[in-house]
Amino acid sequence: MRCPVLSVLLAAGVCLAGARAHAVDASLVTGSLNGNVLAAGDNKVMILSPEGKILWQHPAGLTHDAWTLPNGNVLFADGAAVTEVTPEHKVVFQYKAKVQKGGGTYACQRLEDGNTLIGENSTGRILEVEKDGKAVFELPVTPAKEGEHMNLRMARKLKNGNYLVCHAGAHLVKEYTPKGQAVLELKTPDIAFSAVRTPNNTTLVGSLKKIIEYDPKGTAIWEFSNTDVPGVKIGSITGIQLLPDGNIVAGCYRAYENNEGTGLFEITKDKKLVWRFADPRTTGSMMAVQKLDKDSKPLPGECLR
């Protein structure tokens, strides 16, 4: 079935900014992928089919965070800016940090009130920004030093109103109240890239060689290592998504070595591989990932990524 986004663009005669469905090898996706996937790579944000075909793509920098929104637009953070584009590549929202040294913005999240949460890595701040780019909330977080590359990676606003923040270089995930009080601190074994608060009030963290689940007191209660799937080479685990059925989808930074590796994958909680995408020709890094349905729409319910 052709992706609706692609059908609309072709009918309108819209150029896909160089997007094309390259020849697909049977080996691009192994296992059972039952929907499309939004993925962000070295120089583009893209939607892939269950076979690994590129259905849609938009040029970007080294993108760390990306979302398909309910309206079909794509929101992404590529260091230089946080940008929202329509399927036709029209920019309808953009925020650029005044300080770009070290990487301006690596995290984004569309909030229920229509504002956008932004993790401003360059200054170590969490912002909530209106559609016109005006910041209506600002929270400096620590540790952070202006201009450092590894201040922040993913940041999320939680249902309780607090903020879950990955302090990448410090190997810490911290939960802050809106007043800046740290109410949870998790020490990670490597770079703290991504963190998701689960429905069970645990915290799932992507930390390069491992995905770790911590209980509310900060004790590690489950982990997946990038060596836990026999015969499958997995590099640095970065972005993660917790699916409604409890499975976990993950993306990888510098996914391939000597043309071997894994760009994207899904595992069960008992560490069984559901599917994996591998194609060094597509992009060398696939840090952000969001599993979609067969029509390239977000899965039902809250998107936990």
HELIX and SHEET records of a PDB file:
HELIX    1   1 PRO A    4  ALA A   12  1                                   9    
SHEET    1   A 5 VAL A  29  GLY A  31  0                                        
SHEET    2   A 5 LEU A 273  PHE A 277 -1                                        
SHEET    3   A 5 LEU A 264  ILE A 267 -1                                        
SHEET    4   A 5 ILE A 248  TYR A 253 -1                                        
SHEET    5   A 5 SER A 236  LEU A 242 -1                                        
SHEET    1   B 4 ILE A  54  PRO A  59  0                                        
SHEET    2   B 4 LYS A  44  LEU A  48 -1                                        
SHEET    3   B 4 VAL A  37  ALA A  40 -1                                        
SHEET    4   B 4 ALA A 288  LYS A 291 -1                                        
SHEET    1   C 4 ASP A  65  THR A  68  0                                        
SHEET    2   C 4 VAL A  74  ALA A  77 -1                                        
SHEET    3   C 4 VAL A  82  VAL A  85 -1                                        
SHEET    4   C 4 VAL A  91  TYR A  95 -1                                        
SHEET    1   D 4 ALA A 107  ARG A 110  0                                        
SHEET    2   D 4 THR A 116  GLU A 120 -1                                        
SHEET    3   D 4 ARG A 125  VAL A 129 -1                                        
SHEET    4   D 4 ALA A 135  PRO A 140 -1                                        
SHEET    1   E 4 ALA A 155  LYS A 157  0                                        
SHEET    2   E 4 TYR A 163  HIS A 167 -1                                        
SHEET    3   E 4 LEU A 172  TYR A 176 -1                                        
SHEET    4   E 4 ALA A 182  LYS A 187 -1                                        
SHEET    1   F 4 SER A 194  ARG A 197  0                                        
SHEET    2   F 4 THR A 203  SER A 207 -1                                        
SHEET    3   F 4 LYS A 210  TYR A 214 -1                                        
SHEET    4   F 4 ALA A 220  SER A 225 -1                                        
SHEET    1   G 2 TYR A 256  GLU A 257  0                                        
SHEET    2   G 2 GLU A 260  GLY A 261 -1                                        
END                                                                             
